[in-house]
Amino acid sequence: MYKKLFQRGFTLIELMIVVAIIGILAAIALPSYLDYTTRAQVSEAVELLAGVKGPLAVYGYENKEWPGLVDTSPTATQINVALVGKYSKIDSTVQGTYPEGSITSVMTYGQAETKKVVFKTPDGGKIWDCSTGAGTDIDLKWRPQACK
């Protein structure tokens, strides 16, 4: 006489619990994801500058002055390097008088936009420093290990 009713699907409370759990996980994961992507963007600036260090040191040693940096046809007082990346841009002027000098890359996109990474050398390019003391103003959590 009586039919047994079977429950089908989820109840409203079960669905609300699942949505709450997903919300909590997203709230924890999103800031970490943004930090990781920003670290990757900052590492592009560091890699662009790293590619400039060797040619700068060689030119400085041979000519006892710093060259200009260009990404097209260089003249006798310039060297050809990659100046623009997807997230950063290198300043085309080396600051300072040989053997002391610094090169700067400015972030052009992302959370670190307008911040800069500075590589500074006191000895013509043998040693390079990219810490806060060199002028880098990017948050410590976004810098590569070499620049902390």
N, C-alpha and C positions, 0 to 999 in steps of 0.2 A: 503494500500500500504506500509506504513512504519511500520516496526515491532519495538516494544518497547524493548530495551535491558535492561535486569536487571543485576545489579551488583552482582557478586557471589564471595564469599571469602573476604579476606582483601586486602587492598592496601599496597603497599610497605611502605609507611610512617606510617601506623598504626602498622605494624609489627615492624618497627624500634623503634617506641615509646614504645611498650611493652618490647622489648629487653632492651632498655635504663632504663626503670623502674626496671626491674628485676636486671640489673647490679648495679643500685644504692642501691637497697635493700640488695643485696649480699655484697656490699662493706661496708655497715653499720653493717650487722649481723655477718659476719665472725669473725672480731676481738672480738666481744662480746662473741661469741660461744667459741673461743679459750681461753678467760679469764675464762669462766665458767668451761670448762673442766680442765684447769690447777688448779683452786681452788679445784675441786673435787680430783685431784691427790694429792695436798698438804694436803688436809684433811685426806687422807689415812696415810700419815706420822705422822700427829698429833695424829690420833687414835692409831696407833701402839705404839707411845710413851706413850699415856695415859694408855694403857694396862700394861705398865712396871712400872708406878709410884707407884702403890699400893704395889706390891711385893718388889720393891726396898726399900720403906719406912719401911716395916715390917722387911726385912732382916737387913737393916742398924740399926734399933732400937734394934734388938735382939743381933747383933754381933758387933756393934760399928765400922763397916767398910762397904764399898761397895762391892757387889758381882760381879763376872763376869756374863755375859749374854750369854746363849747358847740356841739353838733351838733343841737340842737333849738331851741326858742323862746328867743331871747336876751332878757335884761333890759336895762335902760339901761346897765349897766356890763359887758356881755358882747357878743361878736360871734359870729355863726353861721358856723362853718367845718367842713369835713370832718375829723374827728378820728381815724377808724379806717379803715385800708386792709386789704388781704388779708394783708400781711406786717408791718405796723407800726401803731403807735398814737401819736398826739401827746398829750403831757401838756397838760392843760387850763389850766395856770397858766403865765403868763409870769414868769420869774424876773428879779429886778432892779427897780430904781427908774428910771422914765423920766428921761432918754432912754436909759440903758443897760439892756439886757435880753437875754434869751435864751429860745428855745423849743426843746423837746426832743422827739424822736420815738424811741421804743424799738422795736426789731425784735422781733416776736412769733413769728417762724417762720423756719426755715431755718438755714444755717450761721452766720449772724450773729445768731441769737436771743439776746436780752438785751443786745445792744450798742446803742449810741445814736448818733444824729446830732443835733448841736446847732448851731443857727443863732444867732449872737451879733451884736448891734449895739451900737456905742458912741455912736451919734448919732441915736437915734429912728427908725431904720429906713432911713436913706439908704444905708448900707453894711452888708452882712451877711457874716459869716465862718462857714464850717462846717469849718474845718480842725481839726487836733489841738489847736491853741491855743485854739479855742473850746470844746473839751470833747468833740469827737467821738472815740469809741474804737473805731470800726470799722477793721479792717485796711485798710491803704493800697491793696492790690490790688483791694478791693471798692468803693472810693469812686469817685464820678464825678469827672471832671477838675476841676470847680469846687471840690471839697472836699479837694484834695491839698495 
